[in-house]
Amino acid sequence: MHKTNITADTDQIKIDYLFVYGTLRKACKSGAHNEYLGGADFVSNAKVRGQLFMVGDYPGLVTSEVGQWVVGEIYLLSNQAQLHDLDLYEGCAKNSPQPHEYYRCIHEVALNNGDIVKAWVYVYQQDTQALMSIHSGDFLSA
């Protein structure tokens, strides 16, 4: 997997796919899926290389080039405005209090059929040393 680091203004980059791995997954009982992904089309179950950590009652993904897989889902966003609402939810909008727990970047994601797509991913950027690792790579079976 190759992580694409984007240093430009992410509002100016058009990527229509979003990878979700935690409270935004459709089977999560938080209700966030219905609120923030309404109108988005489910594409496939998917996975990225990285490690999940428990950050309170939600997960944080730290991506890597090798190692474990983190499972989730890929959605085709209905419009770019959804990204703004998702940034607010993830606490990484331009006006969100600093320091942000997450940042949104483009990452290659493996679909269940083996295809690779570039998708937006929210990556945890705080220290994980004191956090519990989710060894299964699946927040819903942590």
N, C-alpha and C positions, 0 to 999 in steps of 0.2 A: 504494500500500500504506500502510496505517496501522498503526503499531506501537502496541500497547497496553502501556503500562507499568503493571506491577502492583507496588504498594508494600506491599500487605497480605501476610500470611503465605501463601505459595504452597501450603502444605499444606492450606489451607482452601478452595481454589478447585478446582472440578471441571471439568476439561477432559480429554477422553478421547483426543484426537489428539496425536501426537508427530511432529515433522518432524526427520529425521536427514539429515545431509549428509556425514558422514565415516566414521569407523571403525565406526559402527553400521549402515551400509548393508549390505544382504544380499550384495552382490558383493565387499565388502571382505574381505580374507583375514586380518584380525586375529582373527577368532573372536568378537568382541564382539557381533555381531548375534545369534548363536545363544544366547550366554550371557545377554544382557540383554533381548532382545526375544522370547524364547520365549513362546508363547501370544498374542503381539500379532498382529493381523491386518493384512496389507499392504492399504492402501486404494488408493494411486495413486502414480505418480511425481509430483513436485511441484517448486515453485520459490518462492524468496523474493528480494526485492530486497536486495542487499548485496554484500559482497566477502569472498572467502576468502583466508586467509593460511596459510602453512605454519608450524606451531609445532612444531618438531622433526619427528617422523614422523606427525603428525596435523594436521588443519586447525582453524582458528578462524574463525568467522563474525562479521563486523561488519555489522549490518543498516543499511539506509538507506532513504530514501523514494523515491529515484530511482536510476538507473544500472543496474549490472550485475544479472544474475540468478544466483543460486546454486541449483544443482540438487540434489535429494535425493529422499526418499521420505516418505510419510505412513503412519503406523501407527495403528491403533485399539488402545489399550492394553487388556490383559485385566483389569487392576485397578490401583488407586491405589498399591499397594505397589511396583509396578514403578518408579514415579517415585522412590521412596526409593533403590532400587538404582541407578538411572540417575544420581541426584544424587551418589552415592558414586563411581561410575565417572567422572563428569565433574569430581569434586573440588569440588563446591559444596554438599555436604550441610552441615547446621548444624554438625556436628562436624569438618568438613574443615579442614585447616590454612589459615590466612589468609596472604596474600590469595588469594582464589579466582581462578582463570583465567577461569572461566565463571560466568554466572548464568542461571537458567531463567526465561523470561518467555513471555507469550502474544503470538503474532504472527499476522497474517493470512498465509496460505499459499495460493498458486494451484495447484490441481490441474491435471493435464493436460487435463481436459475444460473448463477455464475456471472451474469453481466455486471459490469462496473459502471456506476454513474457518479457524477459529481453532485454533491448535495450540501446544503447548509447543515452545519452541526454546531450545537452549543457545547463548548468545551470548558470544563472547570479549570480555573486558573489560580486557585489559592493553594496553600500548603496542604498536602494530603497526609503528612506524617502521622497525625493523631487520629486519622479517620480509618474506619473499618473498611477493608476491601470486600467487594462482592465477588467472590471467587468464581461463581458460575457465569459471570458476565451478563446475567439477566436480572434486572431489578425486580421483575414480577415474581421471581422464584428465589429472592434473596433470603 
